[in-house]
Amino acid sequence: MTPKFRRLQLATPTDRETPTRLFISDNSKTGLSINVSIAKTCRPTPACMEYCYGLESRIRMAPALARQVDNYNRFDYLGRTSEHNLRREVLGVAYEVQARQDFLRFFGVGDLQPGSIRFINAMSIEVPELDLWVSTRKFDMAAQLLERPNLHVMLSLDHSTKEAFRQQAFNLAGERAPQFYLAWVQVDETPPPPWASVVFAEHHIGKRAEFTDEGKADPRTCPATVANGSDHNNACEQCRFCFNTEKRE
């Protein structure tokens, strides 16, 4: 465990009450997202515990950590509440999101838990016109997500992902493509593997990786992570690769 990750664990509050509604975050790059506690949900790789953007900047500050725990607690409640209450929350969140955009990211930070799986599956059915973009390293739990045309599941790997987890991701992407697909986090000039659908070059607080300078970036690299690439603001809404099956195919 890295010092940065351990500090995050220690800073994460444990005495928060369950809120009455999920909190929707707004990010200049990805748009609207629902974030949950890293400390309570993530299964990080050794490398992820070093480079994760959730370990730094404003998303790591005390108010943000509290909101992330609140959403974790709310998903815990939604995992065991009635179908009526679940549907009401799904439609309420969808109404708020659709006033702004036609896609929703799970998760800006954090990962899957039983309650969020139930919520995402219900939303994929109740609101088919809303594209749901799920980013996860918990491949065994991702298998519980439905195969729906509006549900896009990005299985994230890096050079330190254990072989057993890597094989889980390969199997899932192979069985459930194109909705499920593989993503790779590139941390140095080593070429990304050929099987990755999309590559994210590690970058921090506005500084993009030098190994993507001067046309050196792999063509599959997210343009918002390439040096002198796409503008950070509204990058995902402009690109849409990660939540549009036709673009990935």
N, C-alpha and C positions, 0 to 999 in steps of 0.2 A: 504494500500500500504506500502510495506516495505521500509526502507531507501535505501537498495541496489538497489531495482528496481527504486526508484525515482531518485537516482543518475545516473542510466543508462539512464533514460529518459532525464535528463538534459544534459548529455554528448552526446546524439545523435544529429548529425548535421541536420539542416533543410534547408540549402541553397545549396545543391548539384545539379548539372546539370545532366540530364539523359545521361548515357553513351551510347556508340554505340554497346555494347555487354555485355552479362552477364559475371560476374566474377566467376570462378570456384575455390573453396577452396580445400585444401588438408589437411587431418587430419590423423595422424598416426594410429588411430584406425578404423575409418569408411571409409577411403579412400577419394575419391573425393565427394564433396557436393556443393550445391548451398545454400548460407546463405542469409537471409534477415533480416531487422531491427526488433529486438524484440519490441522496443517501438512502431513501426508503424503497426505491424501485430499480435502480440501475444494477446491471451486471457488467461492470466495465472491464475492458481488457487492460493489461499492464500499461500499454501505450496510451489508451484513452484517459487513464488516471493522470496523465501528464498534459495532454494537449486539449482536452475538452474545454470548449469556450464557457461552459457552465461553471468552471472553477475560477473565473475572473470576471471583471467588469461589473456592470450594474446588476446583471442577472444573478450575481453571487452575493449581493448586499442583503442585509437583514430583512427589509420589507419584501423583497422578491422570494427569499427562502421561505418566509411565512406564507405567502400566497401559494407557493408550490406544495407545502405541507397541507394547506387548506384543500387544494384540489385532490391531493392523495386521499385525505379523509373523506371528501365528498364522493370520490369514486368508490371508496370502500363501502359507503352507504348505498350507492347506486348498484353495487353488486348484489345486494340482498333485499332491496326494496321491491315493492309490487311493480307489475308491468305497467300499471296506470301511472305511477309516479315516475318510472323510468321514461315512459313515452312523453310525459309532460316536460321533463327536463330536456330530452332530446329536441323536442320542437321549440322550446324556449331558446336554447343555444343556437339552433339553426336559424331562427328568426333574427337573432342578433347578428350572426355572421353574415347572412345573406343580404343584409342591408348594406354591407361593405364589399363583399367579394363572394366568389362562387367556389371556394375551396377552403379547407381547414386543415392545419398541420397538427398532428399528434406525434411527437411532442417537441416543443422548442428545447426543453431539457427534460430529463427523466425518461421513463420507459413504461412498459405495460404492467398492469396488475389485473386481477380477475374482474374488478368492477369496470375498469376502462375497456376491457375486451367486450363486456356485455353492452356498454354504452356505444362503442364504435359499431358493433354489429347491428344494434337497433337503429342507429342513425343511418347506416348504409341502406337499410330497408325503408325507413320512414321518409328519408329525404334523398331520393335517388338522383336529384339534379345537383346535389352538393358533392364535390369530389373530396374525398378524405385521404390524406397523405400521412401514412404512419411510418415513422422511422424507429427501428428497433434493433437491439442486439440479443433479445430474448426469443430465440428462434423456436423453442419448444412452445412458448405461449403464443407466438405469432401464428402457429398452426391452427389455433382456435378461432382465428378471424375468418369471416365468411369470404367466399369467392363471389364478389359483386363487382359489376363494371365500374362503379364509382369508388371502389376501395383499392388503394394503391399502397403496397407494403414494401418498403425499402429495407432490405436486410443488410446491415452495416458491418463491415469487416475491416481489419487492418493487419499489419504484418505480425502483430502479437496475438491474434485470435487463435485460441487453441484448436487443434485439428478436429476434435470431436464437435465443437461448435461450428467450425467451418463446414464440416460435412453435413450438419443439420441444415445450414443455410443453402448449400448446394442442392440437397434433396428437395427442400421446400420450393426453391426457385425453379427447379426442374419440373416438379409436379404441377405447379400452380402459376407458371408464366402465362401471360405477361403481367398479371396483376402483382405478382411477387417478383422482385428483381434484386440483383446484387449491387451493392455500393462499396467503394474502396476509399479509405482515407490514406492519402499519400503524404508522407512526412519528410521525404528527401528525394533526391534525383533518381532513385531506383524506379525503373518503369513499372507502372501498375500492371497487374495480371490481366491477361486477355479476356477473362470471363466476366469482368466487371462491366455493368451497364453504364455506370456513372462514377466519376472520380471526384473527390473533394480534396483539393490541396490544402494542407494545414495552414491556417492563417490566424492572426491575432490582432484584435482591436485596430482594424484598418490597415495593417501591414500584411501584404500578400507575399507568398513564398518566392524567394529568389530563383528557385528551380523552375518557376513558370515564366521567367523573363524571356523576352525576345523570341517568341515562338517555340519555346522549349516544352510547353505544356502538352500533355497527351490530349488528343482531340476530344476525348470523352469527359474532360475536366469541366466541372461546373464553371461557367464563364464568370460568375461573380467571385470566384476564388483565384482567378488568373491575374497575374500582374498586368496592369493596363487593360484588363478585360472589362466586362460589363459593369455598369454603375451598380453599387450596392443597393440603392433604393429601388424597391419594387422589382428586384431582379427575378424573384420566383414567379411573380405574376406575368412578367414578360416572357420568361422562358417556358415554364409549365411542363418541362420534361418529366419531372418526378411524379406528377399526378395526371399525366395524359398518356393513355396506352398507345394511341396512334403515333405520338412522337417517339416513344421508346421503340416501337416496332419499325 
